[in-house]
Amino acid sequence: MSRSASEDAESRVMSLLYPRLLPGETERRFRMLHEAPAGGHASMAANHSSRAVYAATGGRRVTRDELDQLRGSVLRVARDQGFPASPSAAQRTAFDRGTAQVLREGCRMVPGEAAQRQVWAFLALVLLPDVCAWRWPADAGNRYVADRFKGTDLTRHALARLWTRAHVLRDDTADNPYHLLDVLGEADLDQVMARRSALAGSPALVRAIVRAHRDDEGGGGTASRTAASPGVASRSVLRESLTRLLRLTAFVDLDSASEPELGRLVRQVRSEARAALGG
């Protein structure tokens, strides 16, 4: 699949290398989350750690000033959504969408760096522990979910999942390159991203899936019905489409398809899924 001009230009910009928090320090700082008093996580925040290392090659090391700027940008998004007061569901969604753009634009990291779990452990447990604890608070037993902070599962990490969404859904053909972030709700977007690696790991394919959902008559809401098929929920059509696309990957090389070809294929599969569901 050919690279876009913007992707080529981006590849020429030197990637930033981020601190990778050592495993023992990751565990120590995760314990500190539980020990901090209410509202005390800001005291944990720092722009460096003596227990972090960097990749030897692949870019230049991010500076402390740049890390401070990144923290400030994420904090502004959080404050716009009521931080440090407990956020509503709508505020959490708005924070995720805004922070996804900030991370994708501000981090200047290539996918290889973004795939490093300990990079995200540093960002969540050193640079932004207060914001991440606000977005993903402890349960009634004062227990935090490790995946949201440590980077053990990047699809669930407080920040890594947002960077990935913005990276995959960025649409360089649009005036607002991040407009696709607004199409799906949290649960539906998770359904798409959870199958991303199985669906050829192609950002173009993921964008085609989200565009088809957006463009489908009445699509876009978890409880909406398509105008052509008022009895079929768009969420059901989306999930049936994903199942059918997954089957196609067994004998169709989607990696070799152009973005327009992927768009046509996804719309066809979506139409077949709707028909199969009784629409």
Secondary structure, 3 states (H helix, E strand, C coil): CCCCHHHHHHHHCCCEECCEECHHHHHHHHHHHHHCCCCCHHHHCCCCCCCEECCCCCCEECCHHHHHHHHHHHHHHHHHCCCCCCCCHHHHHHHHHHHHHHHHHHCCCCHHHHCCHHHHHHHHHHHCHHHHHHHCCCCCCCCCCCHHHHCCCCCCCCCHHHHHHHHHHCCCCCCCCCHHHHCCCHHHHHHHHHCCCCCCCCHHHHHHHHHHHHHCCCCCCCCCECCCCCCCEHHHHHHHHHHHHHHHCCCCCHHHCCHHHHHHHHHHHHHHHHHHCCC
